[in-house]
Amino acid sequence: MKTAVIQFPGSNCDADALHAARLLLDRDAEFVWHTAAALPEGTELVFLPGGFSYGDHLRSGAIAARSPIMTAIKEHADRGGFVLGVCNGFQVLTESGLLPGALSRNRELHFMCKPVHLRVENNATAFTGAYTKGQVIEVPIAHGEGNYYADAATIAELEQQGRVVFRYADNPNGSLNDIAGIVSERGNVLGMMPHPERAVELLLGSEDGRGLFESLKAAKVGA
C-alpha cells in the first residue's frame, strides 16, 4: 500500500510513522513536506503523524489543517483514498473538517504518556478488520490535548453509525463516551489519539498496533 507520511514543522512522530509503514505496508513509504501541492503518484494511504505542528499555536492542528498539502489530502479522501491521523494528525483531521468534533485539553490538564487499553468497537472497517469486535489492545498515548468532544447530535450519529472504532477501556483524558478513535462516514478516514505505530514490535512493549496496518493491507487485497 503506497504510503505518504506528511511532515509539518513540529512533527515529531513522523519517523515512527515511516518506520511502521515501511515495516508493514510499503518499504518505499516516503515523507511529504507540508508545502507540497500534490501527493506522490499512486498514493493509497496518507499518514498524518503526531507531534506539535506549528508549535500548537492557535489550537493543536489548526495551522497545519490549512497547509497546501491538505487540499490534495481532501481530494484523496473524497476519491475514497485512505487517511490515517494519529494524535496531532487526529487534531489536524478535525480542524480540517475531514472528521467531526474537536480535541481539547486533557481532563487533568497534564500531558500524558503511557500505555493504555483500547476496546475495538467496530472491526468491520478497513483499519480494524484484523481485530475481533470487543478485543482489548494495548497502545501508548502521548498527548496533552486528547479529550474528544462533539455536540450531542454528532456523538449520537457517531454511535448510531458505528463510527466509534476504538474506545478507552479506562478513559485517561476525559473524552466523551470514552472515544479514542473514529472514522469518517465512508470509513476511509481514521483519526485516533493513541499511537499504533509505536506498538508494532515487541521491543517497544506491544505488537497490538500491528493489526491496524495488517487490516489496511488486507483491505487493499480485498479491493
TORLUM-257276 format. One record per residue (C-alpha): y negated, z negated, x negated; residue in one letter; residue number from 1. Coordinates in steps of 0.05 Angstrom, whole numbers. Each point is the difference from the previous one (the first is absolute). Example, Ala and Ser with C-alpha at 12.3 -4.5 7.8 and 13.67 -1.06 7.14 Angstrom:
// residues 2
{north->90, up->-156, east->-246, rodo->a, lokol->1}
{north->-69, up->13, east->-27, rodo->s, lokol->2}
This chain:
// residues 223
{north->0, up->0, east->0, rodo->m, lokol->1}
{north->-62, up->25, east->-37, rodo->k, lokol->2}
{north->-46, up->-60, east->-5, rodo->t, lokol->3}
{north->-74, up->-8, east->-16, rodo->a, lokol->4}
{north->-25, up->-70, east->-18, rodo->v, lokol->5}
{north->-75, up->-5, east->14, rodo->i, lokol->6}
{north->-44, up->-36, east->-51, rodo->q, lokol->7}
{north->-66, up->-32, east->19, rodo->f, lokol->8}
{north->-47, up->-38, east->-46, rodo->p, lokol->9}
{north->30, up->-70, east->3, rodo->g, lokol->10}
{north->72, up->20, east->16, rodo->s, lokol->11}
{north->47, up->-46, east->-38, rodo->n, lokol->12}
{north->68, up->13, east->32, rodo->c, lokol->13}
{north->-2, up->75, east->-13, rodo->d, lokol->14}
{north->47, up->-4, east->-59, rodo->a, lokol->15}
{north->49, up->-42, east->40, rodo->d, lokol->16}
{north->-2, up->52, east->57, rodo->a, lokol->17}
{north->10, up->58, east->-48, rodo->l, lokol->18}
{north->59, up->-35, east->-34, rodo->h, lokol->19}
{north->35, up->-13, east->67, rodo->a, lokol->20}
{north->-13, up->71, east->23, rodo->a, lokol->21}
{north->27, up->30, east->-64, rodo->r, lokol->22}
{north->60, up->-47, east->1, rodo->l, lokol->23}
{north->20, up->13, east->72, rodo->l, lokol->24}
{north->-34, up->62, east->28, rodo->l, lokol->25}
{north->-30, up->48, east->-49, rodo->d, lokol->26}
{north->6, up->-1, east->-76, rodo->r, lokol->27}
{north->-63, up->43, east->-3, rodo->d, lokol->28}
{north->-42, up->-43, east->46, rodo->a, lokol->29}
{north->-73, up->3, east->-23, rodo->e, lokol->30}
{north->-66, up->-35, east->4, rodo->f, lokol->31}
{north->-57, up->32, east->39, rodo->v, lokol->32}
{north->-71, up->-24, east->-13, rodo->w, lokol->33}
{north->-41, up->-17, east->62, rodo->h, lokol->34}
{north->-52, up->54, east->-12, rodo->t, lokol->35}
{north->52, up->56, east->6, rodo->a, lokol->36}
{north->-14, up->48, east->57, rodo->a, lokol->37}
{north->74, up->15, east->13, rodo->a, lokol->38}
{north->69, up->-28, east->-8, rodo->l, lokol->39}
{north->49, up->33, east->-49, rodo->p, lokol->40}
{north->35, up->59, east->32, rodo->e, lokol->41}
{north->64, up->-21, east->36, rodo->g, lokol->42}
{north->-18, up->-74, east->6, rodo->t, lokol->43}
{north->45, up->-34, east->50, rodo->e, lokol->44}
{north->-18, up->-73, east->-10, rodo->l, lokol->45}
{north->-69, up->-29, east->-14, rodo->v, lokol->46}
{north->4, up->-71, east->-28, rodo->f, lokol->47}
{north->-64, up->-41, east->4, rodo->l, lokol->48}
{north->12, up->-59, east->-47, rodo->p, lokol->49}
{north->-26, up->-71, east->-2, rodo->g, lokol->50}
{north->-59, up->-27, east->-39, rodo->g, lokol->51}
{north->-74, up->-11, east->10, rodo->f, lokol->52}
{north->-28, up->69, east->13, rodo->s, lokol->53}
{north->-74, up->1, east->-17, rodo->y, lokol->54}
{north->3, up->-75, east->-11, rodo->g, lokol->55}
{north->10, up->-12, east->74, rodo->d, lokol->56}
{north->-75, up->12, east->11, rodo->h, lokol->57}
{north->-22, up->1, east->73, rodo->l, lokol->58}
{north->72, up->-12, east->23, rodo->r, lokol->59}
{north->67, up->10, east->-32, rodo->s, lokol->60}
{north->16, up->74, east->3, rodo->g, lokol->61}
{north->-65, up->19, east->33, rodo->a, lokol->62}
{north->-28, up->44, east->-55, rodo->i, lokol->63}
{north->67, up->29, east->-22, rodo->a, lokol->64}
{north->11, up->22, east->73, rodo->a, lokol->65}
{north->-60, up->47, east->-10, rodo->r, lokol->66}
{north->23, up->30, east->-66, rodo->s, lokol->67}
{north->6, up->76, east->-3, rodo->p, lokol->68}
{north->77, up->-2, east->-4, rodo->i, lokol->69}
{north->4, up->-34, east->68, rodo->m, lokol->70}
{north->-17, up->65, east->36, rodo->t, lokol->71}
{north->62, up->32, east->-30, rodo->a, lokol->72}
{north->41, up->-62, east->15, rodo->i, lokol->73}
{north->-21, up->1, east->73, rodo->k, lokol->74}
{north->18, up->74, east->5, rodo->e, lokol->75}
{north->67, up->-15, east->-33, rodo->h, lokol->76}
{north->14, up->-55, east->51, rodo->a, lokol->77}
{north->-22, up->46, east->57, rodo->d, lokol->78}
{north->53, up->50, east->-23, rodo->r, lokol->79}
{north->53, up->-54, east->4, rodo->g, lokol->80}
{north->1, up->-16, east->-75, rodo->g, lokol->81}
{north->19, up->-70, east->-21, rodo->f, lokol->82}
{north->-53, up->-50, east->-22, rodo->v, lokol->83}
{north->17, up->-70, east->-27, rodo->l, lokol->84}
{north->-56, up->-50, east->-9, rodo->g, lokol->85}
{north->17, up->-66, east->-33, rodo->v, lokol->86}
{north->-47, up->-60, east->-4, rodo->c, lokol->87}
{north->-68, up->30, east->-16, rodo->n, lokol->88}
{north->31, up->66, east->22, rodo->g, lokol->89}
{north->12, up->-30, east->69, rodo->f, lokol->90}
{north->-72, up->-22, east->2, rodo->q, lokol->91}
{north->-22, up->71, east->-18, rodo->v, lokol->92}
{north->43, up->27, east->57, rodo->l, lokol->93}
{north->-33, up->-45, east->52, rodo->t, lokol->94}
{north->-69, up->13, east->-27, rodo->e, lokol->95}
{north->12, up->75, east->3, rodo->s, lokol->96}
{north->26, up->-2, east->71, rodo->g, lokol->97}
{north->70, up->23, east->-19, rodo->l, lokol->98}
{north->26, up->-66, east->26, rodo->l, lokol->99}
{north->-30, up->-48, east->52, rodo->p, lokol->100}
{north->-26, up->-70, east->-12, rodo->g, lokol->101}
{north->-29, up->-34, east->-61, rodo->a, lokol->102}
{north->19, up->-47, east->-57, rodo->l, lokol->103}
{north->-42, up->-63, east->-7, rodo->s, lokol->104}
{north->0, up->-61, east->-45, rodo->r, lokol->105}
{north->64, up->-40, east->-4, rodo->n, lokol->106}
{north->3, up->-59, east->47, rodo->r, lokol->107}
{north->-7, up->-51, east->-57, rodo->e, lokol->108}
{north->-54, up->43, east->-34, rodo->l, lokol->109}
{north->40, up->3, east->-65, rodo->h, lokol->110}
{north->31, up->58, east->-38, rodo->f, lokol->111}
{north->76, up->-4, east->8, rodo->m, lokol->112}
{north->52, up->27, east->-48, rodo->c, lokol->113}
{north->73, up->-17, east->14, rodo->k, lokol->114}
{north->65, up->26, east->29, rodo->p, lokol->115}
{north->3, up->0, east->76, rodo->v, lokol->116}
{north->53, up->16, east->50, rodo->h, lokol->117}
{north->-9, up->58, east->49, rodo->l, lokol->118}
{north->41, up->17, east->61, rodo->r, lokol->119}
{north->13, up->74, east->14, rodo->v, lokol->120}
{north->-23, up->9, east->72, rodo->e, lokol->121}
{north->12, up->75, east->6, rodo->n, lokol->122}
{north->51, up->37, east->-43, rodo->n, lokol->123}
{north->-9, up->66, east->37, rodo->a, lokol->124}
{north->-57, up->25, east->-44, rodo->t, lokol->125}
{north->-1, up->44, east->-62, rodo->a, lokol->126}
{north->-19, up->-62, east->-40, rodo->f, lokol->127}
{north->52, up->-48, east->25, rodo->t, lokol->128}
{north->64, up->39, east->16, rodo->g, lokol->129}
{north->38, up->-31, east->-59, rodo->a, lokol->130}
{north->-9, up->-70, east->29, rodo->y, lokol->131}
{north->33, up->-31, east->61, rodo->t, lokol->132}
{north->-42, up->-24, east->59, rodo->k, lokol->133}
{north->-13, up->-75, east->-9, rodo->g, lokol->134}
{north->17, up->2, east->-75, rodo->q, lokol->135}
{north->-40, up->-50, east->-41, rodo->v, lokol->136}
{north->-24, up->25, east->-68, rodo->i, lokol->137}
{north->-38, up->-33, east->-57, rodo->e, lokol->138}
{north->-62, up->37, east->-25, rodo->v, lokol->139}
{north->-60, up->-28, east->-38, rodo->p, lokol->140}
{north->-71, up->-4, east->26, rodo->i, lokol->141}
{north->-64, up->-1, east->-41, rodo->a, lokol->142}
{north->-63, up->0, east->42, rodo->h, lokol->143}
{north->-61, up->-38, east->22, rodo->g, lokol->144}
{north->-14, up->40, east->63, rodo->e, lokol->145}
{north->67, up->13, east->33, rodo->g, lokol->146}
{north->-13, up->-33, east->68, rodo->n, lokol->147}
{north->14, up->57, east->49, rodo->y, lokol->148}
{north->-44, up->2, east->61, rodo->y, lokol->149}
{north->-8, up->47, east->59, rodo->a, lokol->150}
{north->-25, up->-9, east->72, rodo->d, lokol->151}
{north->50, up->-22, east->53, rodo->a, lokol->152}
{north->9, up->70, east->28, rodo->a, lokol->153}
{north->16, up->29, east->-68, rodo->t, lokol->154}
{north->49, up->-55, east->-16, rodo->i, lokol->155}
{north->35, up->10, east->67, rodo->a, lokol->156}
{north->4, up->75, east->-14, rodo->e, lokol->157}
{north->29, up->-10, east->-69, rodo->l, lokol->158}
{north->53, up->-47, east->27, rodo->e, lokol->159}
{north->18, up->43, east->60, rodo->q, lokol->160}
{north->7, up->63, east->-42, rodo->q, lokol->161}
{north->42, up->-34, east->-53, rodo->g, lokol->162}
{north->-52, up->13, east->-53, rodo->r, lokol->163}
{north->5, up->-69, east->-32, rodo->v, lokol->164}
{north->53, up->16, east->-51, rodo->v, lokol->165}
{north->-5, up->-62, east->-45, rodo->f, lokol->166}
{north->-15, up->-71, east->23, rodo->r, lokol->167}
{north->-9, up->-62, east->-43, rodo->y, lokol->168}
{north->57, up->-50, east->9, rodo->a, lokol->169}
{north->-48, up->-55, east->-21, rodo->d, lokol->170}
{north->-71, up->26, east->9, rodo->n, lokol->171}
{north->-38, up->-14, east->-65, rodo->p, lokol->172}
{north->-69, up->27, east->19, rodo->n, lokol->173}
{north->-12, up->-8, east->74, rodo->g, lokol->174}
{north->14, up->71, east->22, rodo->s, lokol->175}
{north->3, up->9, east->75, rodo->l, lokol->176}
{north->71, up->2, east->27, rodo->n, lokol->177}
{north->24, up->-11, east->-73, rodo->d, lokol->178}
{north->-13, up->74, east->-13, rodo->i, lokol->179}
{north->14, up->23, east->-71, rodo->a, lokol->180}
{north->6, up->75, east->9, rodo->g, lokol->181}
{north->-14, up->52, east->53, rodo->i, lokol->182}
{north->9, up->75, east->9, rodo->v, lokol->183}
{north->-43, up->53, east->31, rodo->s, lokol->184}
{north->16, up->28, east->69, rodo->e, lokol->185}
{north->38, up->58, east->-30, rodo->r, lokol->186}
{north->36, up->-48, east->-48, rodo->g, lokol->187}
{north->-19, up->38, east->-63, rodo->n, lokol->188}
{north->-53, up->-49, east->-26, rodo->v, lokol->189}
{north->20, up->-70, east->-20, rodo->l, lokol->190}
{north->-46, up->-56, east->-21, rodo->g, lokol->191}
{north->26, up->-66, east->-25, rodo->m, lokol->192}
{north->-28, up->-58, east->-40, rodo->m, lokol->193}
{north->63, up->-21, east->-39, rodo->p, lokol->194}
{north->19, up->41, east->-62, rodo->h, lokol->195}
{north->67, up->36, east->6, rodo->p, lokol->196}
{north->-13, up->36, east->-66, rodo->e, lokol->197}
{north->3, up->-68, east->-34, rodo->r, lokol->198}
{north->70, up->-13, east->28, rodo->a, lokol->199}
{north->41, up->59, east->-24, rodo->v, lokol->200}
{north->35, up->-30, east->-60, rodo->e, lokol->201}
{north->37, up->-66, east->-9, rodo->l, lokol->202}
{north->-41, up->-12, east->-62, rodo->l, lokol->203}
{north->-59, up->-11, east->47, rodo->l, lokol->204}
{north->39, up->-50, east->43, rodo->g, lokol->205}
{north->19, up->44, east->59, rodo->s, lokol->206}
{north->25, up->69, east->16, rodo->e, lokol->207}
{north->-16, up->-6, east->74, rodo->d, lokol->208}
{north->-58, up->50, east->-5, rodo->g, lokol->209}
{north->47, up->56, east->-20, rodo->r, lokol->210}
{north->19, up->10, east->73, rodo->g, lokol->211}
{north->-68, up->27, east->16, rodo->l, lokol->212}
{north->4, up->54, east->-53, rodo->f, lokol->213}
{north->72, up->15, east->17, rodo->e, lokol->214}
{north->-20, up->8, east->72, rodo->s, lokol->215}
{north->-53, up->52, east->-18, rodo->l, lokol->216}
{north->50, up->38, east->-42, rodo->k, lokol->217}
{north->50, up->1, east->57, rodo->a, lokol->218}
{north->-55, up->21, east->49, rodo->a, lokol->219}
{north->-15, up->61, east->-44, rodo->k, lokol->220}
{north->74, up->19, east->-2, rodo->v, lokol->221}
{north->4, up->-9, east->75, rodo->g, lokol->222}
{north->-61, up->45, east->10, rodo->a, lokol->223}
